[in-house]
């Protein structure tokens, strides 16, 4: 049987301080190999909180917009040679507890 698959969660962040911790806490750490947050010039304490939570954090010096943020997320995730990359918004737009269900069809081919 193959080794445990490499699952990378990417989070494009902009002013997500209020919801980041809940989102992070709900990510199933037994399933996910790495979490990456890319901050797109937040004016709140998103970056400080991300680092406090020990999330791998990248910061854009200037706001690149959602598309630019996504590109950085995927660029950094692909460096880890993942089997699956999943995007979860740190504003809790998506329920992170559902990650196992979201990736199951991919892992089952």
C-alpha positions in Angstrom: 0.0 0.0 0.0 1.2 3.5 -0.8 2.4 5.8 2.0 0.1 8.3 3.5 -0.9 10.9 0.8 0.5 14.4 1.0 -2.5 16.7 1.5 -1.8 20.4 1.5 -4.4 23.0 2.6 -3.9 26.5 1.2 -5.6 29.5 2.7 -5.7 32.8 0.8 -6.1 35.4 3.5 -7.1 39.0 3.7 -8.2 40.5 7.0 -9.1 37.0 8.4 -8.0 37.6 12.0 -11.5 37.0 13.5 -12.1 33.6 11.9 -8.6 32.2 11.2 -8.2 30.4 14.5 -11.6 28.6 14.2 -10.8 27.6 10.6 -7.4 26.3 11.6 -8.7 24.4 14.6 -11.3 22.6 12.4 -8.7 21.4 9.9 -8.3 17.6 10.5 -4.5 17.5 11.3 -4.5 13.7 11.1 -5.4 14.0 7.4 -3.6 17.1 6.4 0.2 17.2 5.9 0.7 20.9 5.7 -1.2 24.2 6.0 -0.1 27.2 4.1 -1.5 30.7 4.6 -0.8 33.5 2.1 -1.7 36.9 3.4 -2.5 39.5 0.8 -1.8 42.7 2.7 -4.2 42.4 5.6 -4.6 45.4 7.8 -5.5 43.4 10.9 -3.4 40.9 12.8 -3.9 37.9 10.4 -0.2 37.4 9.9 0.7 37.6 13.6 -2.1 35.1 14.5 -1.1 32.7 11.6 2.5 32.7 12.9 1.3 32.2 16.5 -0.7 29.2 15.3 2.5 27.9 13.6 1.0 28.0 10.2 3.5 28.2 7.3 2.9 31.9 6.4 3.7 33.9 3.3 3.1 37.6 3.0 2.6 39.7 -0.1 4.2 43.1 0.4 1.4 44.6 -1.7 -2.2 43.5 -2.2 -2.3 41.3 -5.4 -6.0 40.6 -5.2 -7.7 37.2 -4.9 -6.3 35.8 -8.1 -2.7 36.8 -7.2 -3.2 35.3 -3.8 -4.4 32.0 -5.2 -1.4 31.8 -7.5 0.9 32.2 -4.6 -1.0 29.6 -2.6 -0.7 27.0 -5.4 2.9 27.9 -6.2 3.9 27.3 -2.6 1.8 24.1 -2.3 3.2 22.6 -5.4 6.7 22.9 -4.0 5.7 20.2 -1.5 4.9 17.7 -4.3 1.4 17.1 -2.9 -1.1 14.4 -3.9 -4.0 16.8 -3.2 -4.2 20.6 -2.7 -7.3 21.9 -1.2 -8.2 25.6 -0.7 -10.0 26.6 2.5 -10.8 30.3 3.1 -9.8 31.4 6.5 -13.0 33.4 6.8 -14.8 30.1 7.4 -16.6 30.3 4.1 -16.1 26.6 3.8 -16.3 24.0 6.6 -12.8 22.7 7.2 -14.1 19.6 9.0 -15.3 18.3 5.6 -11.8 18.0 4.1 -11.8 14.2 4.4 -15.0 14.0 2.4 -13.8 16.5 -0.2 -10.6 14.6 -0.9 -11.9 11.1 -0.8 -13.0 10.9 -4.5 -9.6 12.2 -5.6 -7.7 9.7 -3.4 -9.9 6.9 -4.7 -9.2 7.9 -8.3 
